[in-house]
């Protein structure tokens, strides 16, 4: 029996091996991972995860949106488990840490507790949430959003990707539409381990980020309708150029968010029927606006909408600008945040309080239960990129903080 205390550590080499093993499912030549949600590569990693959890003695079940839950029993099964985990899907040009570390770190915590013969008072449940990334289906974090009641299951099942495939069809194609209703698996709280996806921890030489808040997010789908005409015979003042309009909108958005102190990104833009000698007549685009302050979110939305209205009138085009998602800023549970900070301190890791720039499933779950997050550094702040990287030592540190946080929250059963 291993003595409980700060000397209880996860197996760093085993965690690192699982990270690299799962990176083979959708691995890219540049060392990244392309594992779009509910695609064939996602099926492979899900199958791997199911077997790994069952080998660790966990009971695995899948809900109607494909989210996977692996339960480790506690002494008191009348208590809802402490949830841990994240997601296994990636961006089209993703890395092998974003989300994956949270799931595999949680698995390593369970394996370590098994090796040490430690029974917790409260059960522990590892979650792999479906479509956190939002790169194939919108919105991002859709499964956890449905779990907390922001969307109905039927609504999410009907969402389509760019090829017209619905979530329901995609789930059926890989065999992961579960029979358990969304929300059946209860939690008493949730702790998510993740890479920072930003440069702060590395720049300050901190090993652990104690996440106390998360930015709010607004997503928009836009469509500019101008008029296609000949590039050589249409005078500049008579053009209704959709691309020139979008250029002004992008620059106006930069001004608005910079003045308010927020973030704004046009991440997608598609010209309909493009041709080098035709003035673009129609463009579809997306916009992502973020701030940790709800008041600033409201201000930047108004500022962008006002700018679009003015630009459309000047350019003599029509612009549709529809809000498709609103995630308010997150403020994590103080007791859970303190538990993360206490674990980092007791283990001797340098750390700081931090706000998450990205959205996470824990941000959704925080609406209905106490939640916290543990960050580790991202090399050069890079994420959503094949070059995404974190060190083995930092991954192990994050998993150790996760384990000791969970032990503090779940309690150790007395013998």
Buried (B, 14 or more C-beta within 10 A) or exposed (E): EEEEEEEBBBBBEBBBEBBEBBBEBBBBEEEBBBBBBBBEBBBBBBBBBBEBBEEBEBEBBBBBBBBBBBBBBBBEEEBBBBBBBBBBBBBBBBBBBBBBBBBBBBBBBBBBBBEEEBBBBBBBBBBBBBBBBBBBBBBBBBBBBBBBEBBEBEEBBEBBBEEEBBBBBBBEBBEBBBEBEBBEBEBBBBBBBBBBBBBBBBEEEBBBBBBBBBBBBBBBBBBBBBBBBEBEEBEEEEBBBBBBBBBBBBEBBEEBBEEBEBBBBBEEBEBBEEEEEBBBBBBBBBBBBBBBBEEBBEBBBEBBBEBBEEBBEEBEBBBEBEEEBBBBBBBBBEEBBBBBBBBBBEBEBEBBEBBBBBBBBBBBBBBEBBBBBBBBBBBEBBBBBBEBBBEBEBBBBBBBBBBBBBBBBBBBEEE
